[in-house]
């Protein structure tokens, strides 16, 4: 059983930065593609970006490209989301997820990010 725990969310002013963490346990973290998703109030959960198993390749949604960076430290079983130049529209609950080759099977509980204007 995989457990994912996000942390690092909070309240920040527009233009500011936050770094989210996703700590994994219960599985060989480095064997899996990981992803960040977010869900804004009243909207569907959407993909923010993904990172390859060894961290050398990432893909981002157009809405965050150039502002957000995903990284991972497999030795620490942790993935990160560095968010810069935050906008009010980035306000959402952010989730990390593990892709097992077929689906995003494991999810964290989410961490709230609120960006004030």
C-alpha positions in Angstrom: 0.0 0.0 0.0 1.4 3.4 -1.0 0.9 6.4 1.1 1.4 10.0 -0.2 1.4 13.0 2.0 1.5 16.5 0.7 2.7 19.5 2.6 3.7 23.1 2.1 0.4 24.7 1.1 -0.7 28.0 2.5 -1.8 31.6 1.8 0.4 33.7 -0.4 0.1 37.0 -2.2 0.0 37.2 -6.0 3.5 37.1 -7.4 4.8 35.1 -4.5 6.2 31.6 -4.3 5.4 28.3 -2.5 7.0 24.9 -2.6 4.9 21.9 -2.1 6.3 18.5 -1.1 4.9 15.0 -1.5 6.3 12.3 0.7 5.8 8.7 -0.4 6.0 5.5 1.7 5.2 1.9 1.2 6.6 1.4 -2.3 9.7 1.8 -4.5 9.1 5.5 -5.2 11.7 5.7 -8.0 10.0 3.1 -10.1 7.0 5.3 -10.9 6.0 8.4 -12.8 4.5 10.9 -10.4 2.2 13.9 -11.0 0.7 16.9 -9.4 -3.0 17.7 -9.9 -5.1 20.6 -8.6 -8.8 21.2 -8.0 -10.2 24.7 -7.8 -13.5 25.3 -6.0 -16.4 24.1 -8.2 -14.1 22.8 -10.9 -12.8 19.4 -11.9 -9.4 18.1 -10.8 -6.8 18.9 -13.5 -3.3 17.8 -14.2 -0.6 20.3 -13.3 2.4 18.3 -14.5 4.2 15.0 -14.4 7.7 13.9 -13.8 9.6 10.9 -15.1 10.9 8.1 -12.8 14.4 9.4 -12.6 13.3 13.1 -12.7 15.0 14.0 -16.0 11.8 14.9 -17.9 8.7 16.8 -16.9 5.6 17.9 -18.7 3.4 20.9 -17.6 0.0 22.2 -18.3 0.0 25.4 -20.4 -1.4 27.4 -17.5 1.6 26.8 -15.3 4.4 26.4 -17.9 7.4 28.6 -17.1 6.2 29.3 -13.5 6.0 25.9 -11.9 8.7 23.3 -11.7 8.4 19.6 -10.6 11.4 17.8 -9.2 12.0 14.7 -7.2 14.5 13.2 -4.8 14.2 9.4 -5.1 16.6 8.9 -2.2 14.2 10.8 0.0 11.0 9.4 -1.6 9.8 12.9 -2.1 8.5 14.9 -5.0 8.3 18.7 -5.1 6.3 21.4 -6.8 8.0 24.8 -6.9 5.4 27.5 -7.7 6.6 30.9 -8.7 4.8 34.0 -9.9 1.6 32.8 -8.3 -1.7 34.1 -9.5 -5.2 34.1 -7.8 -6.3 31.5 -10.4 -3.7 29.1 -9.0 -5.9 28.9 -5.9 -6.8 25.2 -5.5 -6.2 22.1 -3.5 -3.1 20.4 -4.8 -2.7 16.7 -4.9 0.2 14.4 -5.7 -0.4 11.1 -7.4 1.5 7.9 -8.4 1.0 6.4 -11.8 1.3 2.7 -11.8 1.5 2.3 -15.5 -2.2 2.0 -16.0 -3.8 4.7 -13.8 -3.1 7.2 -11.2 -3.8 4.7 -8.5 -2.6 6.4 -5.3 -3.4 9.9 -4.2 -2.4 12.2 -1.3 -5.0 13.9 0.8 -4.3 17.3 -0.8 -2.9 20.6 0.4 -4.7 24.0 0.1 -3.0 26.8 -1.8 -4.6 30.2 -1.7 -3.3 33.1 -3.7 -4.6 36.5 -2.7 -4.8 39.4 -5.2 
